[in-house]
């Protein structure tokens, strides 16, 4: 095998685990008390597929269900509002030729405010859902680390490698199934926090590329945007 490389494990695992070199606190204590000239221990290696463990465990599957549930919930809510805004914006654009300019501009500014608040809430909801998802995956990642360390200690392994970084290994070294089974027993679920949407959590100027709605077709939102 080549030298050590950084392992990209995706959301939730982060830097929680792998490489798990010399797993667990007891080994760390031993390292502190061992003579400096003591010979290095012979490597006893196991491999684990962190992605499979996170995805196939009961808790990992439950997190995806909750994540999708909240995304769908807000998607449905915002799609209804977006359609209403589209209709109101089109009506506003049709009124412009037959309405006094001052009155139309006042309505346009009020409409712009509604659009801004909608886009802000849309982005805030997305941020809240993703924050809850990251927290849940972080808890799952810690559970994965704890269980992997337990399995490694029980089989006498002092080095755990992610299977994605291993070119060739004996199938008996793969402890992924054992890790998943134990995760299912010890951590059948983790907390997925209810997303909290805060009005001030969005940026002061929402990213236009992320905004689901940009206003009425043909309607000038504010007088300062007019070019005479």
N, C-alpha and C positions, 0 to 999 in steps of 0.2 A: 504494500500500500504506500501511497505517497504521503507527504507531510500533512499535518493537520490543516483543515480548511474551516472557515467560518460556516456554520450550519444555519441556513435560513429555514425556520420552522413555521413561519406564518403566524397569523393572529392568535394570541392566547398563550402560545408556547414561549415566544420571545427568547429571552436569555435564561429562562427558568432552568433549562436542562440541556445536556448534551453539548460537549462530551461530559459524561458523569465519571470523572476519573477518581478512583478510590472512593466509592460511594459511602456516604453516611458518616455521622459523627464519630462512631467508634474507631474508624480508620484514621480520622484526623487526630484523635487522641493518641493513637499508636504512633503516628508520625512525629508527634511532639516528644514522645519518650524514647523513641528508637535512637540508638547511638548514631552519630553522624557518619561513622565508617561502616554501618551495617549494610550488607548487600541488599540490592533492590529486590523486591519480591518478583517472582515469576508472574508474568501477565496472564490473567485468566479473564478472557474477553467474552462478552455476550453482545448481541446486536438487538436493537429494537427499532421498529418503524413508528416514529412519533406521530406522523400524519395519520396512519391507519388507526393508531390508538386513540387519537383525539376525535377522529371522525366516526369510528365504529363503536365506541363506548356508548353506553346508554345516556350518560350525561352529555356527551358531545352531540348526540342526535337530538336530545331534548333542547339543547341550546339553539340548534338550527331551527327547530320548530318554533321556539319562542321568537327568534329573530325574524323569521319569515312572517309570523303572525302579526307582529307590530308593524313591519314594513307594509304588509297588505292593508292593515287597518288604516294607517295614515295615508297610504296611496289612494284608497277609496274615498276617504274624507276630503283630501285635497283635490281629487279629480272632480268631485261634485262642485267644490268652490270655484275651481278653475273654469268649468263650463259656465257657471253663473257670471263670473267676471268677463268671460268672452262675450256673452250675450249683452251684458251691460255696456261693454266697450264698443261693440258694434252699434248699439242703439245711440250711444254718445256721438260716435262718428257721423251717423246719419242726421243727428240734430244740428250739427255745426252750421250747415248752410242756411238754416231757417231760424237760428237762435241768435240773440244779441251776443256780441263777442264777449262782453264782460261776464254775462251769465254763463256762457259756455265755458269760459276759462275757469270760473269758480267751480263748475261741475267737474271739469277736467282735473283740477288740482285735488278735489275730493276723491275722484276715482283713482288718481295716481297714488294717493295715500293708502287706499284699500289694496292696490296692487303691491305696494311696498310691504305693507303689513303681512299680506299673504305670503310673499316670497320669503320674508324674514321668518315667519312661523314654519314654513316648509323646510327651510334649511335648519332651523332650530330642532325640529322633529327628527330630521335625519341625524343630526349630531347626537341627540339624546339616545336614539336607538343604537347607534354605533358605540356610544360610550358604555351603555348597558352590555352590549355584546362583548366588548373588550374586557370588561370587568368579569363577566361570566367565564370567558375563555382564560383569563388570568387565573381564576380559581381552579378551573379544570387543569391548567398547565401545572399548577402546584400539586394537585392530586396525582397527575401523571408522574411528576418528579418523585414524589414520596413513594408511590407504588413501585416505580422502576428501581429505586434504591433498595426497597425491601426485597424484591425478587433477586436483585444482584447479590445482596448479602446472603440470602438463603442458598444460592447455588455456588457461593464462594467466588463470585466474580469481583475483580477490582478495577475493571475498565468496561464502560458501556459505550458502544459506538452506534450512531444512527445508521440504519441499514442503507440509506441513500448514499453514504460515503464509503461503503464497503464494496469492493469489486467482486470478491469471492469469499464465501464462508460456508462452513458446515451447517446444514439446516438445523442441527441440534443446538446451535448457538443462538438461534432466533427465539427470543423470549416475548415477542409481540403478543402472541395469543395469551400467554400467562399474564401479561400486564393488563390486557383488556379484561380478562375474566376477573382479575382482582379489583380493577377499577369499578367494574359493574357491581361487585359485592360491597366494597367499602364506600364508593362514591357513586351511587346510582343516579344522583342528581346533584346539581349545584345551583346556586341562586342566580337567576337572571333578573336583575333589578328592573323595576317598572321605570320606563323612560320618563324623565322629568323634563318637560319643555319649559324653558325659561325665556321670557320675552327679551331679556337682555343678553341671551347667550349667543345670538347671531351677531355677525359683524355689523358695524354701523352702516356699511354699504355692502349689501349682499352681493356675492359674486354673480354677475349677469349670466355666466355660463351655466351656473347651477340652478338658476331660477327657472321654475316651470312655466312662468307666465310673464310676459314683458309689456302688456298693456293692450289697448284697443288698436286694431288695425286702422291706420289713417288718423288716429286721434293724437293731437299734440298734448302731451301731459301737462306741461307748465309753460307759462309765458316766456320764461327765459330760454326755452328750447326753440322758440319761434325764430325764423329767419325771414325778415321782410326785405 
